């Protein structure tokens, strides 16, 4: 195989962390000479980094080739297919757009559903051609507003995207399961701990969706899990169990709503304190969860439209920005401005109540603003909320009797200890953080319908093809593995994706040391191993040792002072364990260590 001599290797290690590094993977990949920043969110892969990236690609290919066929689409894509699916507009500012010399519109591909769909439409026309699964490993482009965390959130990245095409939903289920199994094999081989969680389909569309999250304290994604039943979901995908319906006789016996003066209650906390002082309950104290908070937002759509929206959540919850974003996509929720409040005099700031809200013309609300509520605001539940009058709230306002909404929305924050949506047992939900490494979707017919992908079924009838979509962040995987495989000294690569099998360090000034190290490096290469050989002269042993730990190859061999006694040292990078072996046995011992 290859001997990479550090005297000529295109490599420069750094002793100091880069100023813009936020997470360990970013810091260490730059310091160890794997990547270099070109501009925000864009990186050059240096020789060692490219070797790791290619190893990740190899693992992905080996597993995907068992269930799919590889092809490669261009990154420069015409506008028309994305226009047909509506995503030319839906993507908004998140894609790179450009024009050619003839004023034709193009984009740099952020994803390739349209191209895969059209390729199958161009080649296949019968149920006999299906099922088929196709994949590519290719560079993608997204105009991230805030690129950060090195390779974890970039503007240019390498991704494996694959798509399945089936005649019906039963076929899609089989294709989905095959990809799910392949992903488990891929991530098991990559060498990091991960969880599989329920997820939102988002702009991709479709129904069933799962994410593969690498567990990481500094991960961007929060997920929850139930220790009792094993339920796990991204917070955006958590579904809140609605309370049991209130019996009709109980509802009929509930007291009428009452408007009360609530002076000096600008916050939920101050309102609860006032209620417990001036209007105490007989059964228990008032709590924040008894209040209904109505949050006013403006939805900004990619096509320029703006729509006001009010979200009603229990007062002990905040609106979770990520959960809200997943519900209103492709629109973006932005704060309501003073001028927008002025345009809706029916919104009494600080005292907004549901009676003034709703887009249903039959209710003829004072504002006509669409009103969506948390599932906990179900029929028969009673609330303390704004009375749409300055300094006043209403007690005992009952959903379904005194007000109604235009629908429900899963936008309230999920809290540790919340009941599990699946089993409702145990100690409630626990929270953790992770990095999204893979996402699989049952797309259904969204793209096939938009692009008219149909085939003849067994009876000769045209039917719409059913699709699945499956992505792996290949370049992100490099950073993700680094996040979970490092220590205070540097990287500790899993053997299967390491840039080399062995790192030989020649220390001292004696020529015999360098001759012995060179001989061992060549012999290991002849045995099929990749070797990093630190053959730099005039560089201190301390610097070489630090570089070997920073670079993180799993097995380190030191050829130095022990050579006088006929010995070399073999060190395990991850555990730090060292042992001396005779020079004549070094080749066999290193090969045994590498090959297990």
C-alpha positions in Angstrom: 0.0 0.0 0.0 1.2 3.6 0.7 3.9 5.2 2.8 3.1 8.8 3.6 6.4 10.5 4.6 5.8 13.5 6.7 8.9 15.2 5.3 7.1 15.6 2.0 3.4 15.2 3.1 1.2 18.2 2.4 0.5 18.8 6.0 0.9 21.4 8.7 -0.3 20.8 12.2 -1.2 23.7 14.5 -0.6 24.1 18.3 -3.3 26.6 18.8 -7.0 26.2 18.1 -8.5 28.2 15.2 -10.3 31.3 16.3 -13.6 30.3 14.8 -13.7 26.7 16.1 -16.8 26.0 18.2 -16.8 22.3 18.6 -14.0 19.7 19.1 -14.3 18.2 15.6 -13.7 21.6 14.0 -10.8 22.4 16.3 -9.1 19.1 15.9 -9.6 18.6 12.1 -8.0 21.9 11.4 -5.2 21.6 13.9 -4.3 18.1 12.8 -4.2 19.2 9.1 -7.2 17.4 7.8 -9.1 20.4 6.5 -8.6 24.1 5.9 -11.2 26.9 5.8 -11.7 28.6 2.5 -14.6 30.8 3.5 -17.5 30.4 6.0 -19.0 27.0 5.5 -16.5 26.0 2.8 -13.5 23.8 3.4 -10.6 22.3 1.5 -9.9 18.6 2.1 -6.2 18.1 2.6 -4.6 14.8 1.9 -5.2 13.1 5.3 -8.7 14.5 5.5 -9.5 13.3 2.0 -8.3 9.8 2.9 -10.8 9.7 5.8 -13.6 11.0 3.6 -12.9 8.4 1.0 -12.9 5.7 3.7 -16.4 6.9 4.8 -17.5 6.8 1.2 -16.2 3.3 0.8 -18.2 2.0 3.8 -21.3 3.7 2.5 -20.8 2.3 -1.0 -20.2 -1.2 0.2 -23.5 -1.3 2.1 -25.5 0.6 -0.5 -24.3 -1.6 -3.3 -26.1 -4.5 -1.7 -29.5 -2.9 -2.2 -29.1 -0.1 -4.8 -27.3 1.0 -7.9 -25.0 4.0 -8.0 -25.2 6.8 -10.6 -24.1 10.5 -10.6 -26.1 13.5 -11.4 -24.7 17.0 -12.2 -24.5 19.6 -9.4 -25.6 22.4 -11.8 -29.3 21.9 -12.3 -31.9 23.7 -14.4 -34.8 25.6 -12.9 -37.7 23.8 -14.6 -37.9 20.5 -12.6 -37.8 22.5 -9.3 -40.4 24.8 -10.7 -42.7 21.8 -11.4 -42.5 20.6 -7.8 -42.8 24.1 -6.3 -39.4 24.0 -4.6 -37.8 26.7 -6.8 -39.9 29.1 -4.7 -40.1 27.0 -1.5 -36.3 26.9 -1.0 -36.2 30.7 -0.8 -32.8 32.0 0.1 -31.5 28.6 1.1 -30.2 27.7 -2.4 -27.5 29.1 -4.7 -29.1 30.4 -7.8 -27.3 31.6 -11.0 -28.0 32.5 -14.6 -26.1 31.5 -17.7 -25.1 33.8 -20.6 -28.6 33.3 -22.2 -30.3 34.4 -19.0 -31.4 30.9 -18.1 -32.0 30.1 -14.5 -30.0 27.4 -12.7 -29.2 26.3 -9.2 -26.5 24.4 -7.4 -28.2 21.2 -6.3 -29.2 21.1 -2.6 -30.9 17.7 -3.2 -31.9 15.7 -6.2 -35.4 14.3 -5.8 -36.5 15.9 -9.1 -33.5 14.5 -11.1 -33.9 11.0 -9.8 -37.7 11.1 -10.5 -37.1 12.3 -14.1 -34.4 9.7 -14.7 -36.8 6.9 -13.8 -39.5 8.5 -15.9 -37.2 8.7 -18.9 -36.2 5.0 -18.7 -39.0 3.0 -17.2 -42.7 2.6 -18.1 -43.9 -0.7 -16.7 -44.5 -2.3 -13.3 -42.0 -5.0 -14.6 -39.2 -2.4 -14.3 -39.9 -1.9 -10.6 -38.9 -1.9 -7.8 -35.6 0.0 -8.4 -33.3 1.8 -6.0 -30.7 4.4 -7.1 -28.1 6.3 -5.2 -25.3 8.8 -5.6 -22.5 10.3 -3.5 -22.2 13.9 -4.5 -21.4 17.4 -3.4 -24.4 19.5 -2.4 -24.9 23.2 -1.9 -27.1 25.1 0.5 -26.8 28.8 1.3 -26.7 28.4 5.1 -27.5 31.7 6.8 -25.1 30.9 9.6 -22.5 28.3 8.7 -20.9 27.0 11.9 -19.2 24.1 13.6 -16.9 23.3 10.8 -18.1 20.4 8.6 -21.2 19.9 10.7 -23.1 22.9 9.2 -21.5 24.0 5.9 -22.5 25.5 2.6 -20.8 22.8 0.6 -21.0 19.2 1.7 -20.8 15.6 0.5 -24.0 13.6 0.8 -25.2 10.1 -0.1 -28.8 10.4 -1.4 -30.8 7.4 -2.6 -34.3 6.9 -3.8 -36.6 3.9 -4.1 -39.3 3.5 -6.7 -42.1 1.0 -6.1 -45.5 0.2 -7.6 -47.4 0.5 -4.3 -47.1 1.2 -0.6 -46.3 -2.3 0.3 -43.3 -2.2 -1.9 -42.3 1.1 -0.4 -42.4 -0.4 3.1 -40.0 -3.1 1.9 -37.6 -0.6 0.3 -37.7 1.6 3.4 -36.8 -1.4 5.7 -34.0 -2.4 3.4 -32.5 1.1 3.6 -33.0 1.2 7.3 -31.1 -2.0 7.7 -28.3 -0.8 5.5 -28.0 2.4 7.5 -27.7 0.4 10.7 -24.8 -1.5 9.1 -23.2 1.8 7.9 -23.3 3.6 11.2 -22.2 0.5 13.1 -19.1 0.4 11.0 -18.4 4.1 11.2 -17.7 3.8 14.9 -19.9 6.2 16.8 -22.9 5.8 19.1 -26.2 6.7 17.6 -30.0 6.5 18.1 -32.8 6.1 15.7 -35.7 8.5 16.4 -39.0 9.5 14.9 -38.6 12.6 12.8 -40.5 15.2 10.7 -40.4 15.0 6.9 -40.1 18.7 6.6 -39.7 20.2 3.1 -39.0 16.8 1.7 -42.6 15.8 2.1 -43.9 12.3 2.7 -45.2 10.4 5.7 -43.0 8.1 7.8 -39.7 9.5 8.7 -36.8 8.6 11.0 -33.5 10.2 11.8 -30.2 8.5 12.8 -28.6 10.8 15.4 -25.1 10.5 16.6 -25.2 11.2 20.4 -23.2 14.4 21.2 -23.5 16.9 24.0 -23.0 19.8 21.6 -25.4 18.4 18.9 -27.8 20.7 17.1 -30.7 18.4 17.5 -32.6 17.7 20.7 -34.4 14.4 21.0 -36.4 12.7 23.8 -36.6 9.1 24.8 -38.6 7.0 27.2 -36.6 4.6 29.3 -39.8 2.5 29.9 -40.8 1.6 26.4 -37.9 2.7 24.2 -39.8 5.5 22.4 -37.4 8.1 20.8 -38.2 11.1 18.7 -36.7 14.4 17.6 -38.4 17.1 19.5 -40.0 18.4 16.3 -41.7 15.1 15.9 -43.1 14.6 19.4 -46.9 14.4 19.4 -48.6 15.7 22.6 -51.3 13.4 23.9 -54.6 15.3 24.2 -56.6 15.1 27.4 -59.5 12.7 27.5 -62.8 14.3 26.3 -64.9 15.9 29.0 -68.2 14.2 29.5 -71.2 16.3 28.3 -72.8 16.4 31.8 -69.5 17.7 33.3 -69.2 20.3 30.6 -72.8 21.4 31.1 -72.1 21.9 34.8 -69.0 24.0 34.4 -69.5 27.6 35.7 -69.7 30.4 33.1 -66.6 32.4 32.1 -65.9 35.5 34.2 -64.0 38.6 33.2 -61.9 40.0 36.1 -59.6 42.9 36.7 -56.0 41.8 36.8 -53.9 45.0 37.5 -50.2 44.8 37.4 -49.9 41.3 35.8 -47.6 41.7 32.8 -46.2 38.2 33.1 -47.6 34.7 33.6 -45.9 34.5 37.0 -47.4 37.8 38.2 -50.8 36.7 36.9 -50.6 33.4 38.8 -49.6 35.2 42.0 -52.5 37.6 41.6 -55.0 34.8 41.1 -53.8 32.9 44.2 -54.2 36.1 46.2 -57.4 37.6 44.9 -59.2 34.6 43.4 -57.9 31.4 45.2 -59.1 28.0 44.1 -60.6 25.6 46.7 -59.0 22.5 45.3 -55.3 23.6 44.8 -53.3 26.8 44.0 -53.4 28.3 40.6 -50.4 27.3 38.4 -48.9 28.6 35.1 -50.3 25.6 33.3 -53.8 26.8 34.1 -53.3 29.9 31.9 -53.5 30.1 28.1 -50.8 32.2 26.5 -51.4 33.5 22.9 -48.3 34.2 20.9 -48.6 36.4 17.9 -46.3 35.7 14.9 -46.0 36.6 11.3 -45.4 33.9 8.7 -43.2 35.0 5.9 -43.5 32.7 2.8 -40.8 32.3 0.1 -43.0 33.8 -2.5 -43.3 37.0 -0.5 -46.7 36.5 1.1 -47.1 37.3 4.8 -49.8 35.9 7.1 -50.4 36.6 10.7 -50.8 33.6 13.1 -51.6 33.3 16.7 -50.4 30.2 18.6 -52.1 29.3 21.9 -50.0 27.3 24.4 -50.3 26.5 28.1 -48.7 29.3 30.1 -46.1 27.0 31.6 -44.7 26.4 28.1 -42.8 28.5 25.7 -43.2 28.2 21.9 -40.3 26.0 20.7 -38.8 27.7 17.6 -37.7 24.4 16.0 -41.1 22.7 16.6 -42.9 25.8 15.2 -40.6 26.0 12.2 -41.2 22.3 11.4 -45.0 22.9 11.4 -45.1 26.1 9.3 -42.4 25.2 6.7 -41.8 26.5 4.0 -42.9 29.7 5.7 -40.6 31.3 8.4 -42.1 32.6 11.6 -40.9 36.1 12.5 -41.9 38.4 15.4 -44.9 40.7 15.0 -43.8 44.3 14.7 -45.3 47.4 16.2 -46.7 48.5 12.9 -48.3 45.1 12.4 -50.0 45.3 15.8 -51.3 48.8 14.9 -52.9 47.2 11.8 -54.8 44.8 14.0 -56.5 47.0 16.7 -58.4 43.9 17.9 -55.1 42.5 19.3 -54.8 44.0 22.8 -51.1 43.4 23.7 -50.6 41.6 26.9 -54.3 40.6 27.1 -55.0 38.7 23.9 -57.7 36.2 24.2 -59.1 33.5 21.8 -62.4 35.2 21.5 -60.9 37.8 19.2 -59.1 35.2 17.1 -60.0 32.8 14.3 -60.0 32.8 10.5 -63.3 31.0 10.1 -65.7 33.5 8.5 -68.6 31.8 10.3 -67.1 32.9 13.7 -66.5 36.5 12.4 -63.7 37.2 14.9 -62.5 40.7 15.6 -59.2 40.1 13.9 -59.7 37.3 11.4 -56.3 36.0 12.3 -55.8 32.2 12.0 -55.6 30.7 15.5 -53.9 27.4 16.2 -53.7 25.8 19.7 -51.7 23.2 21.5 -53.4 19.7 21.6 -53.8 20.2 25.4 -56.3 23.0 24.7 -59.0 20.4 23.9 -62.7 20.5 24.2 -63.9 20.9 27.8 -60.6 22.3 29.2 -60.9 25.5 31.1 -58.4 28.4 31.0 -57.4 31.7 32.4 -56.5 33.9 29.4 -56.7 37.5 28.1 -60.0 39.2 27.9 -59.0 41.4 24.9 -59.3 44.4 27.3 -56.5 46.2 28.9 -55.9 45.1 32.5 -58.4 42.2 32.3 -58.4 38.5 32.0 -61.1 35.9 31.9 -61.5 33.0 34.3 -62.9 29.6 33.3 -63.0 30.1 29.5 -63.8 26.7 28.2 -62.6 25.3 24.9 -65.4 24.2 22.7 -68.0 26.1 24.7 -66.7 29.6 24.8 -64.1 29.5 22.0 -62.7 27.4 19.3 -59.5 27.4 17.2 -58.8 26.8 13.5 -56.8 23.7 14.4 -54.0 22.3 16.5 -50.3 22.9 16.2 -47.4 21.0 17.9 -45.3 24.1 18.8 -45.1 24.1 22.6 -41.7 23.1 24.1 -41.3 19.5 25.2 -40.1 19.2 28.8 -38.2 16.6 30.7 -40.7 14.5 32.6 -43.5 15.0 30.1 -45.7 11.8 29.7 -44.4 9.5 27.0 -46.7 9.8 23.9 -46.3 6.1 23.3 -46.8 4.3 26.7 -47.6 7.1 29.2 -45.7 5.1 31.8 -42.4 5.3 33.7 -40.7 8.6 34.7 -41.6 10.5 31.6 -39.5 11.7 28.7 -35.7 12.3 29.1 -33.8 14.7 26.8 -30.5 14.4 25.0 -28.7 16.0 22.1 -27.4 14.6 18.9 -26.1 15.3 15.4 -28.2 14.2 12.4 -26.3 11.7 10.4 -29.0 10.1 8.3 -32.6 10.7 7.5 -35.0 8.3 5.8 -38.5 9.1 4.4 -41.4 7.4 2.9 -42.0 10.1 0.3 -45.1 8.6 -1.2 -46.2 10.2 -4.5 -45.4 13.8 -3.9 -42.7 14.1 -6.5 -44.0 11.4 -8.8 -47.3 13.3 -9.1 -45.6 16.6 -9.7 -43.4 15.2 -12.4 -45.9 12.7 -13.8 -44.0 9.6 -13.1 -46.4 6.8 -13.9 -46.1 3.2 -15.1 -48.5 0.6 -16.4 -49.6 -1.9 -13.8 -50.5 -5.6 -14.4 -53.9 -4.6 -15.8 -52.5 -2.0 -18.2 -53.6 0.9 -16.1 -51.4 3.9 -15.5 -50.5 4.2 -11.8 -48.3 6.8 -10.0 -45.0 5.4 -8.7 -44.4 5.5 -4.9 -41.1 6.8 -3.7 -38.8 6.7 -0.7 -35.8 9.0 0.0 -32.8 8.2 2.1 -29.8 10.5 2.9 -26.5 10.1 4.7 -24.2 13.1 5.5 -20.9 11.7 4.3 -18.6 14.7 4.9 -20.6 15.4 8.1 -19.7 11.8 9.2 -16.0 12.7 9.3 -16.8 15.5 11.8 -19.3 13.3 13.7 -16.8 10.5 14.2 -14.2 13.0 15.3 -16.7 14.4 17.8 -17.0 11.0 19.5 -13.4 9.9 19.1 -11.0 12.3 20.6 -9.2 13.0 23.9 -7.2 15.9 25.4 -4.3 15.2 23.0 -6.1 14.8 19.7 -8.1 12.5 17.5 -8.5 8.8 18.0 -9.8 7.4 14.7 -11.7 4.1 14.5 -9.5 1.8 12.4 -11.9 1.4 9.5 -11.9 5.1 8.5 -8.4 6.2 9.8 -6.2 7.9 7.2 -3.6 5.1 7.8 -3.2 1.9 9.6 0.1 2.7 11.4 2.0 5.9 12.3 5.7 5.3 12.6 7.7 7.8 14.5 11.5 7.9 14.1 13.2 9.7 16.9 16.7 10.9 17.6 19.6 11.7 15.2 21.2 8.3 14.6 21.0 7.1 11.0 20.3 3.6 12.2 17.0 4.8 13.6 15.9 6.2 10.2 17.1 3.2 8.3 15.2 0.8 10.6 12.1 2.9 10.5 12.2 3.2 6.7 12.6 -0.6 6.4 9.6 -1.3 8.7 7.5 1.3 6.8 8.2 -0.4 3.5 7.6 -3.9 4.9 4.3 -2.8 6.3 3.3 -1.3 3.0 4.2 -4.5 1.2 1.9 -6.3 3.7 -0.9 -4.1 2.4 -1.0 -1.5 5.2 -1.1 2.3 4.8 1.6 4.0 6.8 2.3 7.5 8.0 6.0 7.7 8.6 7.4 10.7 10.5 10.8 10.8 8.9 11.4 14.5 9.5 15.0 15.2 10.6 15.8 18.0 13.0 12.4 17.8 14.6 12.3 17.0 18.3 10.8 13.7 19.6 8.4 15.7 21.7 6.9 17.5 18.6 6.7 14.2 16.8 4.9 12.5 19.7 2.4 15.3 19.9 1.7 15.2 16.2 1.2 11.4 16.3 -1.4 11.9 19.1 -3.0 14.8 17.3 -3.3 13.0 14.0 -4.9 10.0 15.7 -3.9 6.9 13.7 -4.9 3.9 15.8 -1.4 2.2 16.1 1.8 4.2 16.7 5.2 2.6 16.4 8.2 4.4 17.9 11.6 3.6 16.6 14.2 5.4 18.8 16.4 4.8 21.8 15.2 1.2 22.3 16.7 0.3 18.9 20.1 0.0 20.7 18.6 -2.9 22.6 17.0 -4.3 19.5 13.5 -3.1 20.4 10.7 -0.8 19.1 7.6 0.4 20.9 4.1 -0.2 19.8 1.4 2.1 21.3 -2.3 2.0 21.1 -3.5 5.5 20.4 -6.9 5.1 22.1 -5.9 3.3 25.3 -2.4 4.7 25.6 -1.1 1.1 26.3 2.6 0.6 25.2 4.7 -2.5 24.8 8.1 -3.2 23.5 8.8 -5.9 20.8 12.0 -7.1 19.2 12.8 -5.4 15.9 12.6 -8.8 14.1 9.1 -9.3 15.4 7.8 -5.8 14.8 6.3 -6.5 11.3 4.3 -9.5 12.5 3.2 -7.8 15.8 2.0 -4.6 14.0 0.2 -6.6 11.4 -1.5 -8.7 14.1 -2.5 -5.6 16.0 -3.9 -3.9 12.9 -5.8 -6.9 11.6 -7.0 -8.1 15.0 
